[in-house]
Amino acid sequence: MKDFIHKLKENLADIFFPVRCPYCERVIDKTEYACENCKKQFPAPSVIKCCTGGFQCTSPFPYEGIFKDAVSNLKFKNCGSYSKQLSFVLVNSIVESFPQSNFDIITCVPMHKKHLKIRGYNQAKLLAEECSKIMNIPYADTLEKFKENKIQHTLKAKERAENVRGVYRVINKSSVKGKKILLIDDIVTTGNTLGECAKTLMKSGCKSVYCAVLCTSNRF
């Protein structure tokens, strides 16, 4: 009886809340991560660049076209559920780029509590949690943004490094000491935010930090 009720709830959910392609928002099968048309536009292979401080960052997509739309849908259209489909492609990029890393912890770039309250969720955390499930690696909130600063994309490139300096801190230093950490965000533009977070983690004694994002801007 319990199995029947569970299946009934799943079927009803499919009817009232169908799974959509995060790139174009067409309805897709719940086992898919994108529609066939959007899959044809996926680039290959993943891009690996370095954030500020020399930390390697992998990304499956450029920040343009349908991929920019996907990030916009995830962040600004209350489509946090898209993180599940988007994470499949992100994990593929991570495994492809860092095959020997054996991460101990997956974490994310945190939001300031004020902005988190406005949006209702941190899209980077949703992505990181989904990657954690797929990769079977523990997720942990390792950082907090304890100082409010200006929004990065409103600033010139030379102002961005100073804008993020000293705004993050490690929540529990003993939990990251000696660990290999995978740091996740949605996009990277200049690499200053990820670089500052990675540097903060390294100062607290972690062994290494690698970064992964959905999209990479041409400015990076």
C-alpha positions as CSV (number, residue, x, y, z in Angstrom):
1,M,0.0,0.0,0.0
2,K,2.8,2.4,0.9
3,D,4.5,1.7,-2.5
4,F,1.3,2.4,-4.3
5,I,0.8,5.7,-2.5
6,H,4.4,6.7,-3.2
7,K,4.0,5.9,-6.9
8,L,0.7,7.8,-7.0
9,K,2.3,10.9,-5.5
10,E,5.2,10.7,-8.0
11,N,2.7,10.5,-10.9
12,L,0.7,13.4,-9.6
13,A,3.9,15.4,-9.2
14,D,4.8,14.7,-12.9
15,I,1.4,16.0,-14.0
16,F,1.3,19.2,-11.9
17,F,5.0,19.9,-11.9
18,P,6.5,18.5,-15.1
19,V,10.3,18.4,-15.5
20,R,11.6,21.1,-17.9
21,C,14.8,21.6,-19.8
22,P,16.8,24.2,-17.8
23,Y,18.1,25.8,-21.0
24,C,14.9,26.4,-23.0
25,E,12.2,25.4,-20.5
26,R,10.5,22.8,-22.7
27,V,8.9,19.9,-20.9
28,I,11.2,16.8,-20.9
29,D,11.2,13.3,-19.5
30,K,12.1,13.2,-15.8
31,T,15.1,11.0,-16.6
32,E,16.6,13.5,-18.9
33,Y,18.9,16.5,-18.1
34,A,18.1,18.5,-21.2
35,C,16.0,18.4,-24.4
36,E,17.6,16.9,-27.5
37,N,17.8,20.3,-29.3
38,C,19.7,21.9,-26.4
39,K,22.0,18.8,-26.0
40,K,23.2,19.4,-29.6
41,Q,24.5,22.8,-28.6
42,F,26.6,21.5,-25.7
43,P,30.3,22.3,-26.4
44,A,33.1,19.8,-25.7
45,P,35.4,19.5,-24.0
46,S,35.3,21.3,-20.7
47,V,37.2,24.5,-20.2
48,I,39.9,24.7,-17.4
49,K,41.2,28.1,-16.3
50,C,42.7,29.6,-13.2
51,C,41.0,31.9,-10.7
52,T,42.8,34.6,-8.8
53,G,45.6,32.9,-6.8
54,G,46.1,30.1,-9.4
55,F,43.3,27.8,-8.4
56,Q,42.1,25.6,-11.2
57,C,38.5,26.0,-12.3
58,T,36.5,23.8,-14.7
59,S,33.4,24.7,-16.6
60,P,31.2,22.9,-19.1
61,F,29.7,26.0,-20.7
62,P,30.5,29.5,-21.9
63,Y,28.4,32.3,-20.4
64,E,26.3,32.9,-23.5
65,G,23.2,31.8,-25.4
66,I,21.1,29.0,-23.8
67,F,23.7,28.4,-21.1
68,K,23.4,32.0,-19.9
69,D,19.6,31.5,-20.0
70,A,20.0,28.4,-17.8
71,V,21.9,30.4,-15.1
72,S,19.3,33.2,-15.3
73,N,16.5,30.7,-14.9
74,L,18.2,29.0,-11.9
75,K,19.0,32.3,-10.1
76,F,16.2,34.7,-10.9
77,K,13.1,32.8,-11.9
78,N,12.7,30.7,-8.7
79,C,13.8,27.6,-10.6
80,G,16.0,26.0,-8.0
81,S,14.8,22.6,-9.1
82,Y,16.9,23.1,-12.3
83,S,20.0,22.4,-10.2
84,K,19.3,18.7,-10.5
85,Q,19.6,18.6,-14.3
86,L,22.4,21.2,-14.4
87,S,24.5,19.3,-11.9
88,F,24.8,16.2,-14.2
89,V,26.7,18.2,-16.8
90,L,28.7,20.0,-14.1
91,V,29.8,16.6,-12.5
92,N,30.8,15.4,-16.0
93,S,33.1,18.4,-16.3
94,I,34.5,17.9,-12.8
95,V,35.3,14.2,-13.4
96,E,36.8,14.9,-16.8
97,S,39.0,17.8,-15.6
98,F,40.1,16.5,-12.2
99,P,40.1,12.7,-12.5
100,Q,42.6,12.0,-9.7
101,S,41.5,14.6,-7.1
102,N,39.6,12.3,-4.7
103,F,37.8,15.2,-3.0
104,D,37.0,15.0,0.7
105,I,34.4,17.8,0.8
106,I,32.2,19.6,-1.7
107,T,31.3,23.1,-0.7
108,C,30.0,26.4,-2.4
109,V,30.5,30.1,-2.5
110,P,28.2,31.4,0.2
111,M,25.7,34.4,0.0
112,H,25.4,37.1,2.5
113,K,22.3,36.4,4.8
114,K,20.6,39.6,3.5
115,H,20.7,38.5,-0.1
116,L,19.9,34.9,0.8
117,K,16.7,36.1,2.5
118,I,15.7,38.0,-0.6
119,R,16.3,35.2,-3.1
120,G,15.3,32.4,-0.8
121,Y,18.1,30.0,-1.8
122,N,21.7,30.0,-2.8
123,Q,21.9,28.6,-6.3
124,A,25.6,27.6,-5.8
125,K,24.6,25.5,-2.8
126,L,21.8,23.8,-4.7
127,L,24.3,22.8,-7.4
128,A,26.9,21.7,-4.9
129,E,24.4,19.6,-3.0
130,E,23.3,17.8,-6.2
131,C,26.9,17.2,-7.2
132,S,27.5,15.8,-3.7
133,K,24.7,13.2,-4.2
134,I,25.9,12.2,-7.6
135,M,29.6,11.9,-6.7
136,N,28.9,10.4,-3.2
137,I,31.1,13.0,-1.6
138,P,30.0,14.8,1.6
139,Y,28.7,18.4,1.2
140,A,29.5,20.9,3.9
141,D,29.0,24.7,4.5
142,T,32.7,25.6,5.0
143,L,32.5,29.3,4.4
144,E,30.3,32.3,5.4
145,K,30.0,35.7,3.9
146,F,30.0,37.8,7.0
147,K,30.5,41.2,5.3
148,E,28.1,42.7,2.8
149,N,29.8,44.1,-0.3
150,K,28.8,45.5,-3.7
151,I,27.5,43.1,-6.4
152,Q,30.4,42.0,-8.5
153,H,28.9,42.4,-11.9
154,T,28.2,46.1,-11.2
155,L,32.0,46.8,-10.9
156,K,34.9,47.2,-13.2
157,A,37.3,44.3,-13.4
158,K,40.0,46.1,-11.5
159,E,37.6,46.9,-8.6
160,R,36.4,43.3,-8.1
161,A,39.4,41.9,-6.3
162,E,39.2,44.7,-3.7
163,N,35.4,44.3,-3.4
164,V,35.7,40.6,-2.2
165,R,38.8,40.9,-0.1
166,G,38.1,39.9,3.5
167,V,34.4,39.3,3.2
168,Y,34.5,35.5,3.7
169,R,35.6,33.4,6.7
170,V,35.8,29.7,7.4
171,I,33.1,28.4,9.7
172,N,35.1,25.6,11.4
173,K,38.8,25.5,10.7
174,S,39.2,22.0,12.1
175,S,36.7,20.6,9.6
176,V,38.7,21.7,6.6
177,K,42.2,21.1,7.8
178,G,44.1,18.7,5.6
179,K,41.1,18.3,3.3
180,K,40.9,18.3,-0.5
181,I,38.0,20.6,-1.3
182,L,35.8,21.1,-4.4
183,L,34.4,24.7,-4.4
184,I,31.3,25.3,-6.6
185,D,29.6,28.4,-7.9
186,D,27.3,29.2,-10.9
187,I,29.5,31.4,-13.0
188,V,33.0,32.8,-13.0
189,T,33.7,36.2,-14.6
190,T,37.1,37.5,-13.3
191,G,37.8,34.7,-10.9
192,N,38.2,37.0,-7.9
193,T,35.3,35.6,-5.8
194,L,36.3,32.0,-6.2
195,G,39.9,32.9,-5.7
196,E,39.2,34.8,-2.5
197,C,37.1,31.8,-1.2
198,A,39.8,29.3,-2.1
199,K,42.5,31.5,-0.5
200,T,40.5,31.7,2.7
201,L,40.1,27.9,2.8
202,M,43.8,27.4,2.2
203,K,44.7,29.8,5.0
204,S,42.7,27.6,7.3
205,G,44.9,24.6,6.5
206,C,43.0,22.6,3.8
207,K,45.3,20.5,1.5
208,S,44.0,21.8,-1.8
209,V,41.1,23.6,-3.4
210,Y,39.7,23.1,-6.9
211,C,36.8,25.0,-8.4
212,A,33.9,24.2,-10.7
213,V,31.2,26.4,-12.3
214,L,28.5,26.0,-14.8
215,C,29.6,28.9,-17.0
216,T,32.7,30.8,-17.8
217,S,32.6,34.4,-19.0
218,N,34.9,35.5,-21.9
219,R,36.2,38.1,-19.5
220,F,37.7,35.4,-17.3
